[in-house]
Amino acid sequence: MPESVFPVMLGHTPKYRDYQGVMSVPFQLVDDHCAQCMRNHGQTPQRLAQRGGLDPWELLAVVTDRSWREVMAMSAPAVSLELNALLTAQNRTK
């Protein structure tokens, strides 16, 4: 059975134009940070996935246990790089 995924959603504003990162992550990665999902969004990972997921900045904040305010000023390329590095590191530990 394939691993379930958590979607990454992009908006239609210019900030998303330079995002070249992943468009989904393993659901378990987000579920492992359920408490941060609740702090940042007041919703469980399951509910957020049902509603379309998180944008890359919100996702990065959750999976690195940071407030979304801490990552909102990051550039799209920086967010892409950090998310891709995080997933690469996670894949190495499997």
Secondary structure in CASP SS format (residue, H / E / C, confidence):
PFRMAT SS
TARGET T0000
AUTHOR 0000-0000-0000
METHOD secondary structure of the structure
MODEL  1
M C 1.00
P C 1.00
E C 1.00
S C 1.00
V E 1.00
F E 1.00
P E 1.00
V E 1.00
M C 1.00
L C 1.00
G C 1.00
H C 1.00
T C 1.00
P H 1.00
K H 1.00
Y H 1.00
R C 1.00
D C 1.00
Y C 1.00
Q C 1.00
G C 1.00
V C 1.00
M C 1.00
S E 1.00
V E 1.00
P E 1.00
F H 1.00
Q H 1.00
L H 1.00
V H 1.00
D H 1.00
D C 1.00
H C 1.00
C H 1.00
A H 1.00
Q H 1.00
C H 1.00
M H 1.00
R H 1.00
N H 1.00
H H 1.00
G C 1.00
Q C 1.00
T C 1.00
P H 1.00
Q H 1.00
R H 1.00
L H 1.00
A H 1.00
Q H 1.00
R C 1.00
G C 1.00
G C 1.00
L E 1.00
D C 1.00
P H 1.00
W H 1.00
E H 1.00
L H 1.00
L H 1.00
A H 1.00
V H 1.00
V H 1.00
T C 1.00
D C 1.00
R C 1.00
S C 1.00
W H 1.00
R H 1.00
E H 1.00
V H 1.00
M C 1.00
A C 1.00
M C 1.00
S C 1.00
A H 1.00
P H 1.00
A H 1.00
V H 1.00
S H 1.00
L H 1.00
E H 1.00
L H 1.00
N H 1.00
A H 1.00
L H 1.00
L H 1.00
T H 1.00
A H 1.00
Q H 1.00
N H 1.00
R H 1.00
T C 1.00
K C 1.00
END
